[in-house]
Amino acid sequence: MILAADISNAHITLGCIGSRGVYFTSRFATLVQKTEDEYAVDFYRVLELNGVSAAGIEGAVISSVVPPADFAVTRALEKVTGHRPLVVGPGVKTGLNIRIDDPAQLGANLVAGAVAALDRYTPPMVIFDMGAATTASVINRKGQYTGGFISPGVRIALDAGASGTAQLPRVALERPETVIGRSTVSALQSGAVYGTAGMLDGMVSRIAGEMGEPEEELTVIATGGAAEEAITALCHHPVIFDRQLTLHGLWLIWKKNTRPDPGKS
C-alpha cells in the first residue's frame, strides 16, 4: 500500500490505498507556510490513528495544484515513508491520451481523475471535480481527453457574494426547502445549490451536443465533498458520485511508474 496526497487550494486529501482499495482518508488544511516537519508529524499521527505502520508503506504519490506547498509535502512524505514520492506532472507515465492545446497545462488532479474514470467507467464521459473551482473533464468515445471547462466553486461563489456586496450575508452551504427563496439566506442557498445543479445539467447538455453524442449515452461522474455530493443528487442527469476518484487515479499512476513488491498490497 502507498500514501497518496491530493493537494488542492483548500485542503490536502491524504489517502492510504492499495490493491484492496482505500484503507483510510484524511484531510488537512493547505497551508503553504507549514514546514515539512509539521506536515510529517501530521501524517505520522494519521497513520497511528488508523493503525497503519509507516514501515508497511511502499511508496507515495502526489497531485498538486498549489506549487508553493509541493516541497514541504514531498519532503514530509519522504520522511514518513522512506520513499521519494512520485509527483504527477509532465514526464510521468499516465496512459492518458490528452488531446488539448497544451497537455502540460492540464492539472495533475484532473489527470488522476480521468485515469481513474477510464478504469472504472465507460466513455464518452464528463467528470466534474467540485472544489474551490468546479472543473469538467471531457473524454470522448475513443477514451481521449479532449478538454473541459472551469468555473468558480460553489463555496467561492457564496463567499464572493458576501465579500463583494454591502448587504448579502455569509450563509451555510445547505439545501433550502424550496427553489424559490423566501428570505435572503434561503435565496442565496437556492442560488448556490439549485443553481449549481442546473449549471451542471445545462453544461452536460451542451457538451453532449458539441460531441455529437446522445445525452443519455454520456456517463456523468462527479467527485468532491459531502456538500457537493448533495448538489449532484439534485441534477436531472444521472450522476455517479465517486468521492475517491482522484486517489484511485493516483494509485493507478503510481503502479504504472513503479514496480511494487508483489508480496505486498
C-alpha positions in Angstrom: 0.0 0.0 0.0 1.0 3.6 -0.5 0.2 7.1 0.6 -1.4 9.4 -2.0 -1.8 13.1 -1.4 -4.0 15.4 -3.5 -3.1 19.0 -2.8 -6.0 21.4 -3.6 -6.3 25.1 -2.9 -8.3 24.5 0.3 -7.3 21.0 1.5 -4.8 18.2 1.3 -6.5 14.9 1.0 -4.2 12.1 2.2 -5.2 8.5 1.4 -3.7 5.1 2.2 -4.5 3.0 -0.8 -3.6 -0.4 -2.1 -4.8 -3.2 -4.3 -7.7 -3.8 -1.9 -8.9 -0.2 -2.2 -8.7 2.8 0.1 -7.8 1.9 3.7 -8.4 5.4 5.1 -8.5 9.1 4.0 -7.9 12.3 6.0 -8.0 16.0 5.2 -5.7 18.8 6.2 -5.9 22.5 5.5 -3.5 23.5 2.7 -1.1 25.9 4.5 1.9 27.0 2.4 3.7 28.4 5.5 3.7 24.9 7.1 7.1 23.2 7.3 8.0 19.7 6.1 8.4 18.6 9.8 4.9 19.9 10.7 3.4 18.0 7.8 5.4 14.9 8.6 4.1 15.0 12.2 0.5 15.3 10.9 1.0 12.4 8.5 2.6 10.2 11.2 -0.3 10.9 13.6 -2.9 10.0 11.0 -1.1 6.7 10.3 -1.1 5.9 14.0 -4.8 6.8 14.4 -5.7 4.4 11.7 -3.4 1.6 12.9 -1.1 1.7 9.9 2.7 1.3 10.3 4.8 3.6 8.2 7.1 0.6 7.7 4.4 -1.1 5.6 4.1 1.9 3.2 5.7 1.0 -0.2 5.7 4.5 -1.7 3.9 7.8 -2.1 2.4 9.8 -4.9 1.3 13.5 -5.2 -1.0 15.5 -7.3 -1.0 19.2 -6.7 -2.4 22.5 -7.9 -0.6 24.5 -5.2 3.1 24.6 -6.2 4.2 26.6 -3.1 3.1 23.6 -0.9 4.8 20.9 -3.0 8.2 21.0 -1.5 7.1 20.7 2.1 4.6 17.9 1.4 7.0 16.0 -0.8 9.7 16.1 1.9 7.2 15.2 4.6 6.0 12.1 2.7 9.6 11.1 2.1 10.4 11.3 5.8 7.3 9.3 6.7 7.5 6.6 4.1 11.2 6.4 3.4 10.4 6.7 -0.3 10.7 9.6 -2.6 7.1 10.5 -3.8 6.1 10.4 -7.4 4.8 13.8 -8.3 2.3 13.7 -11.2 3.3 16.0 -14.0 5.0 16.2 -17.4 7.2 13.1 -18.0 5.2 10.8 -15.7 3.5 7.9 -17.4 -0.3 8.0 -17.1 -1.6 6.2 -20.1 -4.0 9.1 -20.7 -4.4 10.3 -24.3 -4.5 14.1 -23.9 -5.8 16.0 -26.9 -5.7 19.6 -25.8 -3.7 22.6 -27.0 -1.0 22.3 -24.2 -1.1 19.0 -22.4 1.5 20.2 -19.9 -1.1 22.7 -18.5 -3.6 20.0 -17.5 -3.9 19.9 -13.7 -2.5 16.8 -12.1 -5.7 16.2 -10.2 -7.7 16.2 -13.4 -5.2 13.7 -15.0 -5.6 11.4 -12.0 -9.4 11.7 -12.1 -9.5 11.0 -15.8 -7.2 7.9 -15.4 -9.5 6.6 -12.6 -12.7 7.3 -14.6 -11.4 5.4 -17.6 -10.5 2.5 -15.3 -13.9 2.4 -13.7 -16.5 3.7 -16.2 -17.3 3.7 -19.9 -16.7 6.7 -22.2 -17.9 9.0 -23.6 -17.9 10.8 -20.2 -17.9 14.1 -18.3 -16.1 14.3 -15.0 -16.9 17.1 -12.6 -14.3 17.8 -9.9 -16.0 20.1 -7.4 -13.8 22.0 -5.0 -12.5 25.6 -4.9 -13.2 25.5 -8.6 -15.7 23.3 -10.4 -13.9 21.7 -13.3 -15.2 19.5 -16.1 -13.1 16.9 -18.0 -14.5 15.6 -21.2 -13.5 12.2 -22.6 -14.7 11.1 -26.0 -15.8 7.6 -27.0 -12.2 6.8 -28.0 -11.0 7.5 -24.5 -9.3 10.7 -25.4 -9.2 13.7 -23.1 -10.5 16.5 -25.3 -10.9 19.4 -22.9 -13.3 20.8 -20.4 -14.3 23.9 -18.5 -13.5 25.7 -15.2 -15.9 27.8 -13.2 -15.9 29.2 -9.6 -16.7 26.5 -7.0 -20.0 26.8 -5.1 -18.3 27.8 -1.8 -16.2 30.5 -3.5 -19.3 31.9 -5.3 -21.1 32.2 -1.9 -18.1 33.8 -0.3 -17.7 36.3 -3.2 -21.3 37.3 -2.9 -20.8 38.1 0.7 -17.5 39.9 0.5 -18.2 41.8 -2.7 -21.5 43.3 -1.7 -22.8 45.5 1.1 -25.9 43.7 2.2 -25.5 40.0 1.3 -24.6 37.9 4.4 -22.4 34.8 4.6 -24.5 31.7 4.7 -24.0 28.0 5.2 -23.9 25.8 2.2 -27.2 24.0 2.8 -30.1 22.9 0.6 -33.2 25.1 1.2 -36.6 23.6 1.3 -37.7 25.3 -2.0 -36.1 26.6 -5.1 -37.9 29.9 -4.6 -36.2 31.5 -1.6 -38.4 33.4 0.9 -35.6 35.2 2.6 -32.1 36.5 1.7 -30.5 33.5 3.3 -32.7 30.9 1.5 -32.4 32.8 -1.8 -28.6 32.7 -1.6 -28.7 29.0 -0.7 -31.0 28.2 -3.5 -28.8 30.0 -6.0 -25.8 28.1 -4.8 -27.3 24.7 -4.5 -30.0 24.5 -7.2 -28.1 27.0 -9.4 -25.1 24.8 -9.4 -27.2 21.7 -10.1 -28.8 23.5 -13.0 -25.4 24.6 -14.3 -24.1 21.1 -14.3 -27.2 19.8 -16.1 -27.0 22.6 -18.7 -23.3 22.0 -19.4 -23.8 18.3 -19.8 -26.5 19.0 -22.5 -24.2 21.5 -24.2 -21.2 19.2 -24.1 -23.2 16.3 -25.4 -24.3 18.5 -28.3 -20.8 19.6 -29.2 -19.6 16.0 -29.0 -22.4 14.8 -31.2 -23.4 12.3 -28.6 -26.9 11.5 -27.2 -27.1 12.8 -23.7 -28.4 9.5 -22.4 -25.2 7.8 -23.6 -22.9 10.3 -21.7 -21.5 8.9 -18.5 -21.5 11.7 -15.9 -19.2 11.4 -12.9 -18.5 13.8 -10.1 -16.1 14.0 -7.1 -15.8 16.3 -4.2 -17.1 16.5 -0.6 -20.4 15.8 1.1 -22.0 19.2 0.2 -21.1 18.7 -3.5 -22.5 15.1 -3.4 -25.8 16.5 -2.1 -25.8 19.0 -5.0 -25.2 16.4 -7.7 -28.1 14.4 -6.3 -30.4 17.3 -7.5 -29.3 17.1 -11.1 -31.7 15.8 -13.7 -29.0 13.9 -15.4 -27.9 10.7 -13.6 -24.6 11.5 -11.8 -22.2 8.9 -10.4 -20.6 10.4 -7.3 -17.1 8.9 -6.7 -15.5 10.6 -3.7 -12.3 8.6 -4.0 -11.8 9.0 -7.8 -8.6 11.1 -7.6 -7.0 8.8 -5.0 -7.7 5.8 -7.2 -6.2 7.5 -10.2 -3.1 8.3 -8.2 -2.8 4.7 -7.2 -3.0 3.6 -10.9 -0.4 6.2 -11.9 1.9 5.1 -9.2 1.6 1.5 -10.3 2.3 2.4 -13.9 5.6 4.2 -12.9 6.8 1.8 -10.1 7.5 -1.9 -9.7 5.9 -2.7 -6.4 6.7 -5.8 -4.3 4.2 -8.4 -5.5 4.0 -9.8 -1.9 2.6 -6.5 -0.6 -0.8 -4.9 -1.1 
